[in-house]
Every structure is written in C-alpha cells, then in structure tokens.
Amino acid sequence: MNPQDRWKQERMEGKMKRRNSIILAAEKVFAKKGFDNTTMQEIADEENIGIATVFRYFPKKEKLIVAVAINIVEKYIPIFQSIADMNGSCLDKMERMFDFFISEINEEKLENMQLLEVFKSYASLQTEPLEDIEAYNRSQNKISVILASIIEDGKQDGSIRSDIDIKKVLTTITNSFGLFSRKLLLYERIPMLKGDLEAEEQLKILKNIFIDYLQPS
C-alpha cells in the first residue's frame, strides 16, 4: 500500500472510531436522561469533545438516536447467529434462544433493553419516518434472516410439530418472549411494581409452556 492510500485508510479508520465513540457516549447519556431531555452538548461533554465535532458526524440528534438503536441491535446479531450455527435441533436452538433472553434479566443489560423499548415508542410517535430508519430496519431484518434459518432447521429435523405454521408460530413466540422479557426487565427497576414471583422464574415458566407447545405429541 502506498503512503497516500495508507493515509486515507488510517483517516477513514479514525473517523469510524470517532463516530463509534460518539454513539457509545450518546448511549450512556440517553440511558440516563432519555432522548428528548438529552442535548447534543451533553453528549459532547460525555465524549470530551467539542459540540461541532458531534454535529459534523451527526447533523441532527434524530440521526444519532437511530445510530444508537442500530448499534444495540447489531450487538445481538452475532449472538443469534451463534445460536443458529450451534449443533442440535431446532428445538435445542429455541431453548438456547429462550435461555439467552432469560440471561438478559439483570442490571448490567438493562440500559440496552430499555433504550430499544424507548426507541420504538419514540419512532412510533413521529409524524414523519425517522431519517435513517431504513438502516435500523435492515439491522432488524438480519435477525429475521437468522430466525428463518432456525425455522428451516425445524422443517428438516422434525423436532417441532408438523401441524402448525412453523414460521408464524416461531416468529410469534420469539417476539412475545423477547418483548415480555424486556418488560419484566424494566419492571425490575420499579420496586412498587414487583410482584411475588421473580422475573427469571416467570420467564422459565413461559419458556416451558412454549417448549411444550412446540414439541410433537
């Protein structure tokens, strides 16, 4: 590589590193203050850079909000892909998927899950589609493709019932379990909303209900 090309590559890598660090800084501030109450100046202060630098990478706060949501979704893609690639039947993979959602019920994982929930509400309240929302949808679609590969395994290995529409059922179960786990995770932060049964126990019960439903009789 000649010096000019090396310089261009290093410059591009530097820009990507800076962009990613701004996204991570924004993620921290959004988690503390919410999307509406956060200013670009606060994000700049978190990253210890000038506000002009933040605007150079993200001219609107809306673009930074979407970038944060995309970054969170992208973190889950390799996890789901590793489940799809594991040895075992479709049912084994579904159990592993459920176990992953259950493992997310802890304080450390709260901020990511909470931000995704808030982002979906934020996006639904906009009068016009969010700028860059298609990029977010593409990231979500990557997970849908992974789920489809697990569904195909189920069609081939016979580990789940044949008298149901596998695609519809697995999509519904995965979405329901994921949504329920996120809601429980948020409730864990509000003492007055806690019930007699811990969130992890509730999810284990729900997992067993779904697994029993999926298995051939």
Secondary structure, DSSP 4 states (H G I P E B T S, - for coil): --HHHHHHHHHHHHHHHHHHHHHHHHHHHHHHH-TTT--HHHHHHHHTS-HHHHHHH-SSHHHHHHHHHHHHHHHHHHHHHHHHHSSS-HHHHHHHHHHHHHHT-SHHHHHHHHHHHHHHHHHHT-SSPPTTHHHHHHHHHHHHHHHHHHHHHHHHH--S-SSS-HHHHHHHHHHHHHHHHHHHHHHTT-GGG--SS-HHHHHHHHHHHHHHHHS--
